[in-house]
Amino acid sequence: MSGPTSEPFRPVTDDEIDAFARDGVVHLPAILPNEWVELLVEPVEATITDPVITTDMTALRAAVTDTPPHSTGPGRFLSGVDHWLHDPAFAAFATASPLPAIAAALMDAERIHLYEDSVLVKEPGTAETTALHQDLGYFHLDGDRICTTWVPLDPVTVETGAVAYLRGSHRSGLVHRPNWFVSDEPLPGAEGTPVPTIDVDDPRLIRFVVQPGDVVVHHAATLHGAGPNRSTTSRRRAVSVRYCGNDVRYQLRPGVPTKAHHDQVRSGDQVVDHPGCPVVWRRTVGSAR
Ligand SMILES: O=C(O)CCC(=O)C(=O)O
């Protein structure tokens, strides 16, 4: 499947590149052609109704902790990973949409590799928050050019579960210990600096009101989490695609799930083109930034 054009609606601006470097996150309004968002709607629906592919994060939180909040109605936080490996629509989205070029522009990269994708759906009435965390601790990678592109399929507000980013936290130099994603409880055996406790009203938290066609990109070292979906009618469907660029090395982290190709690499190896982490964009003479 090739999909619609790989050209973004508009270029990434210098101000957006500066914001990403300064804050560790940037909101790119109206940059993704709608056809790409539409392409994902059915595959996301198929995915979240398949209990083999998707984890019920609401049930996971209930298993990990008795501490509220827990959804008491039909609200569910549903999440899955690495859909691109078996679904052509997700593969087209991750490899042939404008996302790799957008990541390259923000990270000033010579090439971009696909690391993974995730589906992140909070149905109306989902009480579970996404715990504050840093993606880097979950990635078996080390380096600066690593980012997550967060793509909403619905309009998203603070009420429906906007992601909150701790401004500038990507510059801490710390790798934070991964948690269960729906609980602050750390993953057993995982290493890293404890995630700090940040009040939801902390003025350093940035949240964006977004529309389908927007993309929010954060640096892998940026601390972030998300609220519940308090709406009784509006869904909050999103897909994250995670990329790394040149000068990134593997760093195998204990206690964190690995991918099949991680058996073939050692910590310190450069990330090179491989079917498990393919190059999806290369700078060419005259490539748009
Ligand atoms: O969508 C969410 O609730 C969290 C998103 C997130 O943590 C990510 O994409 O890295």
The ligand as an SDF file (V2000), in Angstrom:
LIG
                    3D

 10  9  0  0  0  0  0  0  0  0999 V2000
   -1.7450    9.2680   24.3020 O   0  0  0  0  0  0  0  0  0  0  0  0
   -1.4010    9.1250   25.4650 C   0  0  0  0  0  0  0  0  0  0  0  0
   -2.1880    9.0050   26.4070 O   0  0  0  0  0  0  0  0  0  0  0  0
    0.0840    9.0960   25.8060 C   0  0  0  0  0  0  0  0  0  0  0  0
    0.9450    9.2530   24.6030 C   0  0  0  0  0  0  0  0  0  0  0  0
    2.3700    8.9340   24.8580 C   0  0  0  0  0  0  0  0  0  0  0  0
    2.8100    8.8090   25.9680 O   0  0  0  0  0  0  0  0  0  0  0  0
    3.2540    8.7560   23.7090 C   0  0  0  0  0  0  0  0  0  0  0  0
    2.7820    8.6730   22.5810 O   0  0  0  0  0  0  0  0  0  0  0  0
    4.4810    8.6960   23.9280 O   0  0  0  0  0  0  0  0  0  0  0  0
  1  2  2  0
  2  3  1  0
  2  4  1  0
  4  5  1  0
  5  6  1  0
  6  7  2  0
  6  8  1  0
  8  9  2  0
  8 10  1  0
M  END
$$$$
